Amino acid sequence: MNYKKTVFIVNPHAGNGSTGREWPRIGNRARDLLGPYETCLTGGPGDATRIARERLLDGADRIICVGGDGTLNEVVNGFLDEKDPLRKDAVLGFLPNGTGCDFCRTMPIPAGLEASLATIREDHIHTIDLGHIRYRDHQGNTRTRYFHNIASFGLGGEVVDRVNRTSKACGPFLTFIWGTLVSLFLYGKKRVSIRVDEGEEQTVDVLNIAIANGRYHGGGMLVAPDAMADDGLFHVTIIGAMRLPLVFWHLPKLYLGGIEHIRQVTMQTGKKVIASSEQRVLLDIDGEQPGTLPAELSIVPGAIKMIMRKSP
């Protein structure tokens, strides 16, 4: 496909600042492989959404996001308004270079620079679903946004809140492990009411609930092993409350596989989820912590076109 205008949206702070330091080299290599493009550097939260929206309305038909899952989430939100894509012909590419790049573990998006740029040049387009969430921000206002990977609440929100307040100098895996361990010791079980589609509402004491479009979050935790980002469904994983020694006993299963065999874990699929709690329960939306329950989530099938490796 011949693109009229390509824009790179770069978060220089991603990967504990490594993206900004490496961008001159990355940018030169991108120009060699992809031809001319415009570079837009983000300066703070919300910039990537604003820039993506402005450039799409100004004629960009290929936008490449450079950063982690949080930056990708912002760019995704710039592609859509409340109901529809701003441009149905626009495509999104991803050069992962952040603290959390869990979506690449689900979808065929390579992590290395050369492989990522080669994938973008090969230009295989895959249409994926998105999640849409309505939630409460920290000021008590109702907000909405899209997510490409996973929205969770409970321990996940506590971990992300803690991780995003650290330097992340130890790298993504150790940073998330540290955040998880500290949060486990400080976390008190949450009582959450949840309903999937038209099923019965259930009220449960939970460690965490994940509403998944992708399979991994939290730096490599395989929380939804059967999730596919193009099947038109959420994969809902409810991890019930359990004593701390049992949590540590089962923790390796989150990384190595087997979470579905834990007695306190239940899984189901659906297109709509409603959740609430009388307690303060933090959200994790694609690695960001924007607010709390209550929340209403719905799947948006075939919402966005992404450049990925060709499926075998």
Secondary structure as the mmCIF struct_conf table of DSSP 4:
data_model
#
loop_
_struct_conf.conf_type_id
_struct_conf.id
_struct_conf.beg_label_comp_id
_struct_conf.beg_label_asym_id
_struct_conf.beg_label_seq_id
_struct_conf.end_label_comp_id
_struct_conf.end_label_asym_id
_struct_conf.end_label_seq_id
BEND BEND1 LYS A 4 LYS A 4
STRN STRN1 THR A 6 VAL A 10
TURN_TY1_P TURN_TY1_P1 PRO A 12 GLY A 17
HELX_RH_AL_P HELX_RH_AL_P1 SER A 18 LEU A 34
STRN STRN2 GLU A 38 LEU A 41
BEND BEND2 GLY A 44 GLY A 44
TURN_TY1_P TURN_TY1_P2 PRO A 45 GLY A 46
HELX_RH_AL_P HELX_RH_AL_P2 ASP A 47 LEU A 57
TURN_TY1_P TURN_TY1_P3 ASP A 58 GLY A 59
STRN STRN3 ARG A 62 GLY A 67
HELX_RH_AL_P HELX_RH_AL_P3 ASP A 69 PHE A 79
STRN STRN4 LEU A 80 LEU A 80
BEND BEND3 GLU A 82 ASP A 84
STRN STRN5 PRO A 85 PRO A 85
BEND BEND4 LEU A 86 LEU A 86
TURN_TY1_P TURN_TY1_P4 LYS A 88 ASP A 89
STRN STRN6 VAL A 91 PRO A 96
BEND BEND5 GLY A 98 THR A 99
TURN_TY1_P TURN_TY1_P5 ASP A 102 ASP A 102
HELX_RH_AL_P HELX_RH_AL_P4 PHE A 103 THR A 106
TURN_TY1_P TURN_TY1_P6 MET A 107 PRO A 108
BEND BEND6 GLY A 112 GLY A 112
HELX_RH_AL_P HELX_RH_AL_P5 LEU A 113 GLU A 122
TURN_TY1_P TURN_TY1_P7 ASP A 123 ASP A 123
STRN STRN7 HIS A 124 ASP A 137
TURN_TY1_P TURN_TY1_P8 HIS A 138 GLN A 139
BEND BEND7 GLY A 140 GLY A 140
STRN STRN8 THR A 142 PHE A 147
BEND BEND8 HIS A 148 ASN A 149
STRN STRN9 ILE A 150 GLY A 154
HELX_RH_AL_P HELX_RH_AL_P6 LEU A 155 VAL A 163
TURN_TY1_P TURN_TY1_P9 ASN A 164 ARG A 165
BEND BEND9 THR A 166 THR A 166
TURN_TY1_P TURN_TY1_P10 ALA A 169 CYS A 170
HELX_RH_AL_P HELX_RH_AL_P7 PRO A 172 LEU A 186
STRN STRN10 LYS A 190 VAL A 196
TURN_TY1_P TURN_TY1_P11 ASP A 197 GLU A 198
BEND BEND10 GLY A 199 GLY A 199
STRN STRN11 GLN A 202 ALA A 212
BEND BEND11 ASN A 213 ARG A 215
STRN STRN12 TYR A 216 HIS A 217
TURN_TY1_P TURN_TY1_P12 GLY A 218 GLY A 220
STRN STRN13 MET A 221 LEU A 222
TURN_TY1_P TURN_TY1_P13 PRO A 225 ASP A 226
TURN_TY1_P TURN_TY1_P14 ALA A 229 ASP A 230
BEND BEND12 ASP A 231 GLY A 232
STRN STRN14 PHE A 234 GLY A 240
HELX_RH_AL_P HELX_RH_AL_P8 LEU A 244 LEU A 256
BEND BEND13 GLY A 257 GLY A 257
HELX_RH_3T_P HELX_RH_3T_P1 ILE A 259 HIS A 261
TURN_TY1_P TURN_TY1_P15 ARG A 263 GLN A 264
STRN STRN15 VAL A 265 GLY A 270
BEND BEND14 LYS A 271 LYS A 271
STRN STRN16 LYS A 272 SER A 276
BEND BEND15 GLU A 278 GLN A 279
STRN STRN17 LEU A 282 LEU A 282
STRN STRN18 LEU A 283 ILE A 285
TURN_TY1_P TURN_TY1_P16 ASP A 286 GLY A 287
STRN STRN19 GLU A 288 GLU A 288
STRN STRN20 GLY A 291 MET A 308
HELX_LH_PP_P HELX_LH_PP_P1 ARG A 309 SER A 311
#
